[in-house]
């Protein structure tokens, strides 16, 4: 029996529960998924697939959604991915998990692409692999390929809010705002309590200059899920940006100050604070904070070349220089 298969039926059930909770994109869901993956490993220490799931959850906690400090997550993500590969190097999910980890943690673009492609070669029907590769291609500005990968992931797993929302981000990055809005709404139909997806819908409305609708979406997010906090960096920072672009300058600056206060005793990804100042049109402060994010080796800087927050700053030499240092292509 392949090491990727559970020898214990209970371990397999625990693995499925882990993936279910991870798909919800919330901090609580990802932490719960880690508990289930660890329980699966306790039941079956040779279960490579459970290690791959564990790696993915740790990468998501610190990478795309910024719920945890990178130093708390990425070493665990890479260790779990390597363990999964050690147990079964023919497991697609193990290669995808390693790719996802080095993509965010190391900005190792060649290794990430190599591992994603190997994962898809091993299992063309892995939705996780196609979704991960879609994110990679998106950050490289290869949008046609990225769209195709995200669509394939959605075909394979149409009930995952995380996978369904990925197309929304690609549409947002390519200024197809109406399609982005529709895609995020589709993801929210699957899981209405996903604060990061509802915030993403708000950003799409804001980019479409539909500011009342953007603010209305944020009103639907529970206060504790959008308050400035170590686990709310993406959602709260995005709210600051929405305030900034919709003309509520004082509210935007209040959130920025709260992040500064928080950074004195907790990890804060300064990328999220920089976007508030970009929305306010304060390029100097935005670049100062992006430089701090670079010194932090912020995993979110992987998206610097495509994120809509920086559209007004792309002609600045400081933007070009930062992309060069990270190893990202210049946007078209």
Secondary structure, 3 states (H helix, E strand, C coil): CCCCCCCCHHHHHHHHHHHHHHCCCCHHHHHHHHHHHHHHHHHCCCCHHHHHHHHHHHHHHHCCCCCCCHHHHHHHHHHHHHHHHHHCCCCHHHHHHHHHHHHHHHCCHHHHHHHHHHHHHHCCCCHHHHHHHHHHHHHCCCHHHHHHHHHHHHHHCCCCHHHHHHHHHHHHHCCCHHHHHHHHHHHHHHCCCCHHHHHHHHHHHHHCCCHHHHHHHHHCCCHHHHCCCCCCHHHHHHHHHHHHHCCCHHHHHHHHHHHHHHHCCCCCCHHHHHHHHHHHCCHHHHHHHHHHHHHHCCHHHHHCCCCHHHHHHCCCHHHHHHHHHHCCCCCC
